[in-house]
Amino acid sequence: MEYKIIATLGPASNSETIWSKMISAGVSSFRLNSSHLDISELKKWLERIVEFNNRSDNRIPVVLDLQGSKWRLGNFPTRKLSKGQIIELNCCSRSDDMGILPVPHADFFEAASVSDKEIRLSDAKVILQLQNYSKDKITAKVIKAGEISSRKGITYSSTGYRKEVISEKDSAIIEYSRCYDFIRYAVSYIKDSAEMSFYREHIGKESYIIAKLERESAIKDVLSIANNSDELWICRGDLGAELGIKQMAINVGNISSEIKVFSKPVIMAGQVLEHMTRHSSATRSEICYLYDCLLKGYKGFVLSDECAIGKFPVESCQVASIFR
């Protein structure tokens, strides 16, 4: 079978030796999540990849994730939130106060009044219950404990409220990187085909653009979104945080049953080989799921934590390529 393996680069895969081994293991392209990098860090990564590509026989493509309208936490010291703890969320980009989480998105606070009052952090690994809110501050109670760190995603469990505007950072990334012919763009939190069309016009009609499906509105408009994109990613992490795991599974199942009618390739993302983040082998369930996805018509997989922060990035790529 022919299919893609997209490997996310990070601290666990920060050497050219590992890049070469990952390519030998079957990686089709690398991915950089710009939400976890500032502009200067992203430039350093790209400069290194340019040098690597110049020494290679084949230039490997690099997918740059654009944040789009996705809400993310700001910068703060990593901490563990305890069940029952009262935490404050402030509209700012940074906080060193252990009782405050920074959220640098004014529309997140605007959305509080139309939310169901449940706040989900880091793909719902941590959940808060909203207590009080104002235009720039929210008080919430921890109802699902866990560790939280900078730049992780944050959302309400049910809200369609967001301001779909291209950020200054995303614009700067596009302007800096458009000169590289190996760059592809993955747009996070696409709302619908109208927003996808806007990104197509802004980035360029000749650019390779991927639509990340992470919202219910995008799932409903997926056929039209496909017409303005080159590739579709089913991102189960954020989709699960948005819809809850049951509705996420139902929606993914619906797409899987119709995947062969899509005009563009569809890629599966989100905990594809999660077990291998900490272990040198995949579970039998994961291997069966890889095969099932390929039989249904998926054209590849995105490896995230497995390659970015996991203990076995090369082995994860080898396992993901098992059915080639």
Buried (B, 14 or more C-beta within 10 A) or exposed (E): EEBBBBBBBBEBBEEEEBBBBBBEBBBBBBBBBBBBBEEEEBBEBBEBBBEBBEEEEEBBBBBBBBBBBBBBBBBBEEEEBEEEBEBBBBBBEEBEEEEBBBBBBEBBBBBBEEBEBBBBBBBBBBBBEBEEBEEEBBBBBBBBBBEBBBBBBBBBBBBEEBEBEBBEBBEEBBEBBBEBEBBBBBBBBBBBBEBBBBBBEBBEEEBBBBBBBBBBBBBEBBEBBBEBBBBBBBBBBBBBBBBBEEBBBEBBEEBBEBBEEBEBBBBBBBBBBBBBBEBEBBEEEBBEBBEEBBEBBBBBBBBBBBBBBBEBBBBBBBBBBEEE
